[in-house]
């Protein structure tokens, strides 16, 4: 680490994060980093104790020489608006995005700053390492870190360091964020992908490294997980319409599975039971796939992995299939051209 490490701004969009916010901020404040830091929390309209906890953190760090916490309002509750508000309120040359339920590994910031310097990238990111605190969350974490659950996505399952289309969260050069005008606030989801797309269009590099790990807390219920993945699928279809070259077989697998299973059930019940082979085969596949995914977990967690997998696949697929063209047209109309770097 060089003698003069660059100062870092950590930005956090939060909404209803009373369960994890204090622990997430603790992981930031305890970073093994010798540069100056600040933490800017953008507060959405939470209905739990998130605002109260954030206010306590501001008071507790007011006299800190290590890093101070400040807050900014985000009345819309939208993630990209929160990120832009926090960027505007922050000041340092390196900007680290952290979510309110993410826990940074101890050397995350130091490693990211080193990688920015070594690679010349505009944004670096790593692995979204899902870890649960109860049996259901452990089941979801196993599903989210398995190839049967998320395919070959490097930021879920790991992979070799190198250039990437997008990364989880991200550690940015402020100059790149300001050059592109921040996040496009029409992208309620997939805003990371869209911003990284503009950075790449402008000639910048996005860099993935498995050295960077963020502990992620999964959604605490089937309903919450289903909503999360339905939103993912809905907005991935928006991205596909926004940029036609961005779709691949991994993204098409869930909507194909939803369509095939639905057709198999209808035909099987109405015409011939042979058609039930399709949904039966899918069920057998996720049960078989859950066995290696659940190694080392308690029995109750292992038994819930097939439910987590089916919830993720089916919700993502339904979201993709039902994503309205009107939403894509609205987002496309807000398209921001990539701003090229000036000489």
Residue pairs with C-beta under 8 A, 6 or more apart in sequence:
1 34
1 110
1 114
4 35
5 33
5 34
5 35
5 110
5 113
6 35
6 92
6 93
6 94
6 113
7 35
7 36
7 37
7 38
7 91
7 92
7 93
7 94
8 33
8 35
8 36
8 37
8 38
8 92
8 94
8 95
8 96
8 109
8 113
9 37
9 38
9 40
9 87
9 90
9 91
9 92
9 94
9 95
9 96
9 174
10 28
10 37
10 38
10 39
10 40
10 67
10 95
10 96
10 97
10 98
10 109
11 40
11 42
11 83
11 86
11 87
11 90
11 95
11 96
11 97
11 98
12 24
12 25
12 39
12 40
12 41
12 42
12 86
12 97
12 98
12 99
12 100
13 42
13 44
13 74
13 79
13 82
13 83
13 86
13 99
13 100
14 21
14 41
14 42
14 43
14 44
14 46
14 50
14 54
14 82
14 99
14 100
15 44
15 45
15 46
15 50
15 77
15 82
15 100
16 44
16 46
16 47
16 48
16 50
17 24
17 46
17 48
17 50
17 100
17 101
18 46
18 48
18 49
18 50
18 53
19 101
19 217
20 100
20 101
20 103
20 217
21 41
21 50
21 53
21 54
21 57
21 100
22 53
22 56
22 57
23 103
24 98
24 99
24 100
24 101
24 102
24 103
25 39
25 41
25 57
25 69
27 103
27 104
27 106
27 215
28 37
28 39
28 67
28 98
28 104
29 37
29 39
29 61
29 64
29 66
29 67
30 106
31 37
31 104
31 106
31 107
31 108
31 109
31 110
32 106
32 107
32 110
33 107
33 109
33 110
33 113
35 113
36 67
36 92
37 66
37 67
37 92
37 109
38 67
38 68
38 70
38 90
38 91
38 92
39 57
39 61
39 67
39 68
39 69
39 70
40 69
40 70
40 71
40 72
40 86
40 89
40 90
41 54
41 57
41 69
41 70
41 71
41 72
41 86
41 100
42 71
42 72
42 73
42 74
42 81
42 82
42 83
42 85
42 86
43 50
43 51
43 54
43 71
43 72
43 73
43 74
44 74
44 75
44 76
44 77
44 78
44 82
45 75
45 77
50 100
54 69
54 71
55 71
57 69
58 68
58 69
58 70
58 71
60 69
61 67
61 68
61 69
62 68
70 89
72 85
72 86
72 88
72 89
73 85
74 81
74 82
74 85
76 82
78 185
78 188
79 188
79 189
79 191
80 182
80 183
80 184
80 185
80 186
80 187
80 188
80 191
81 185
83 97
83 182
83 183
83 191
84 182
84 183
84 185
87 95
87 174
87 177
87 182
88 182
92 174
93 173
93 174
93 175
94 112
94 113
94 116
94 171
94 172
94 173
94 174
95 171
95 172
95 173
95 174
95 177
96 108
96 109
96 112
96 169
96 171
96 172
97 169
97 170
97 171
97 172
98 104
98 169
98 214
99 169
99 216
101 216
101 217
102 169
102 214
102 215
102 216
102 217
103 214
103 215
103 216
103 217
104 214
104 215
105 212
105 213
105 214
105 215
108 212
108 213
108 214
109 171
111 209
111 211
111 212
112 124
112 125
112 171
112 212
113 171
115 121
115 124
115 171
115 207
115 209
115 211
115 212
116 124
116 171
116 173
119 205
119 207
120 205
121 163
121 204
121 205
121 206
121 207
122 172
122 173
122 176
122 199
122 204
122 205
122 206
123 167
123 170
123 171
123 172
123 173
123 176
123 196
123 199
123 204
123 206
123 207
124 167
124 170
124 171
124 206
124 207
124 208
124 209
124 212
125 155
125 164
125 166
125 167
125 168
125 169
125 170
125 171
125 206
125 207
125 208
125 209
125 212
126 155
126 167
126 168
126 208
126 209
126 210
126 211
126 212
126 213
126 214
127 154
127 155
127 156
127 158
127 168
127 210
127 212
127 213
127 214
128 144
128 155
128 156
128 168
128 169
128 214
128 216
129 145
129 213
129 214
129 215
129 216
130 140
130 141
130 144
130 145
130 156
130 215
130 216
130 217
130 218
131 137
131 138
131 141
131 215
131 216
131 217
132 138
132 139
132 140
132 141
132 217
132 218
132 301
133 217
134 220
135 298
135 300
135 301
135 304
136 220
136 221
136 222
136 301
136 304
136 308
137 217
137 218
137 219
137 220
138 297
138 298
138 301
139 294
139 297
139 301
139 302
139 303
139 304
139 305
139 307
139 308
140 218
140 219
140 225
140 308
141 216
141 218
142 149
142 290
142 293
142 294
142 297
142 301
142 302
142 305
142 308
143 149
143 150
143 290
143 293
143 305
143 308
143 309
143 312
144 150
144 156
144 216
144 218
144 312
145 156
145 157
145 293
146 157
146 289
146 292
146 293
147 157
148 285
148 286
148 289
148 290
148 293
148 309
149 156
149 289
149 293
149 308
149 309
149 312
150 156
150 157
150 312
151 250
151 253
152 159
152 250
153 250
154 160
154 164
154 208
154 210
155 164
155 167
155 168
155 208
158 210
159 208
159 210
160 210
161 207
161 208
161 209
161 210
161 211
162 207
162 208
163 205
163 206
163 207
163 208
164 206
164 207
164 208
165 193
165 196
165 197
165 200
165 206
165 246
166 192
166 193
166 196
166 197
166 206
167 192
167 196
167 206
167 207
167 208
168 192
168 214
169 192
169 214
170 192
170 196
171 212
176 199
176 204
177 195
179 202
179 339
179 341
180 195
180 198
180 199
180 202
180 336
180 338
180 339
181 336
181 339
182 195
183 191
183 194
183 195
184 191
184 194
184 195
184 331
184 334
184 335
184 336
185 191
186 330
186 331
186 334
187 194
187 235
187 238
187 331
188 231
188 235
189 231
189 232
189 234
189 235
190 235
190 236
190 238
190 239
193 239
193 246
194 239
194 242
196 206
197 243
197 246
197 338
198 336
198 337
198 338
198 339
199 206
199 338
200 206
200 338
201 338
202 338
202 339
202 340
202 341
203 340
203 341
204 341
218 225
219 225
219 227
219 228
222 307
222 311
225 308
225 311
225 312
225 315
226 311
226 315
227 315
228 315
229 311
229 312
229 315
229 316
229 319
230 315
230 316
230 318
230 319
231 319
232 316
232 319
233 254
233 255
233 315
233 316
233 317
233 318
233 319
233 320
233 321
233 323
234 319
234 320
234 322
234 323
234 327
235 319
235 323
236 251
236 316
236 319
236 320
237 319
237 320
237 321
237 323
237 328
238 323
238 327
238 328
238 331
239 246
240 246
240 247
240 251
241 325
241 328
241 332
242 328
242 331
242 332
242 335
251 320
253 313
254 312
254 313
254 314
254 316
254 317
254 320
255 316
255 317
255 320
255 321
256 317
257 282
257 313
257 314
257 317
258 313
258 314
258 317
258 318
258 321
259 317
259 321
260 278
260 282
261 278
261 279
261 282
261 314
263 275
263 278
264 275
264 276
264 277
264 278
264 279
265 275
265 276
265 279
266 275
267 275
268 274
268 275
268 276
268 278
268 279
269 276
283 306
283 310
286 306
286 309
286 310
286 313
287 306
289 309
290 302
290 305
290 306
290 309
291 302
293 305
294 301
294 302
294 305
